[in-house]
């Protein structure tokens, strides 16, 4: 257990740190750049710190580069769901919010809760993830331009501009899809896992690629852990006279995975024999349509876990 904790509050251009050692705190702000990372390491060395437990919130991609630098320097690094930090802050009755206070709370959370260690993704997964997220960004841009085109009305100049932009986006998305396919084909493990995923009724190429980029099955010891990572575990709420009723998803996990699994679950509900029978049982028990889809998404994750963990294609006669 590390006795020295470093809480890091990340922002786009800078980050605030709180170094907690023997109950004493030191604070500093650094630029969120490579020179800033070097300044942090020099600052830690100045204070005689060789090994520590660094903790930051999982917010966008602002902290990715720093997390890699700290990990390569031999420190233990944790990247934590912001809701855990928020809950801890509330338990400490924190009423004010500044970067300095946030870094302090993260440092105290790190020291007392000892969150699990983070390890970088393999290089080929990092590259695939970057390609998929860029493709998703372009898809969203295209949808925005299509919406504007529908509203352009009788404005031919605007319509022409929008059509050119849509065509450009279509061309770039086609190029990215080819890069993604080529990348997977160049890595035998990715190619094998994609074929395994495609054997599952309800999962197509796009969903299979999202799963490859966002879920590292080998890092989990159970399918439930993967479902929790995706925010697909149920959130029960029973208190006093309120018992039963709707059971929503926790949604405290990877939103990209939930979005990627929604339509495949709808398809699997009709065409995957295991999920079809599972959903029929839920319907007989009076579950609501959205609850059934959420459960189907969770069941699909369990099947994905089983297929990738076993290395065997989907078998409808085997339900676990």
LINSULBEL-V337622 format. One record per pair of residues at least 24 apart in sequence whose ideal C-beta (glycine too) atoms are under 6 Angstrom apart, sorted by the first residue. I is the first residue (numbers start at 1). J is the second residue. Records with the same first field share a line. If there is no record, write none. Layout:
I: J / J
This chain:
2: 52 / 53 / 76
4: 49 / 52
5: 53 / 107 / 110 / 111
6: 52 / 54
7: 55 / 103 / 106 / 107 / 110
8: 56
9: 99 / 102 / 103
10: 56 / 62 / 63
12: 62
16: 99 / 100 / 103
17: 103
18: 103 / 104 / 107
20: 107 / 111
27: 100
37: 66 / 69
53: 110
55: 106 / 110
57: 82 / 85
68: 120
76: 117
77: 118
78: 115 / 118
79: 118
80: 115
83: 252
85: 109
124: 187
128: 183 / 213
129: 213
131: 179 / 180
132: 213
135: 176
138: 169 / 173
141: 169
142: 169
193: 308
196: 307 / 313
199: 313 / 314
200: 303 / 314
201: 271 / 272
202: 264 / 267 / 268 / 272
203: 264
207: 260 / 264
210: 260
214: 254 / 256 / 257
217: 305 / 308 / 309
223: 302 / 305
226: 301 / 305
227: 298 / 301
229: 253 / 254
230: 254 / 257 / 258
231: 258
232: 297 / 298
249: 294
261: 297
265: 293 / 296 / 297 / 300
268: 300
269: 296
273: 316
274: 319
275: 299
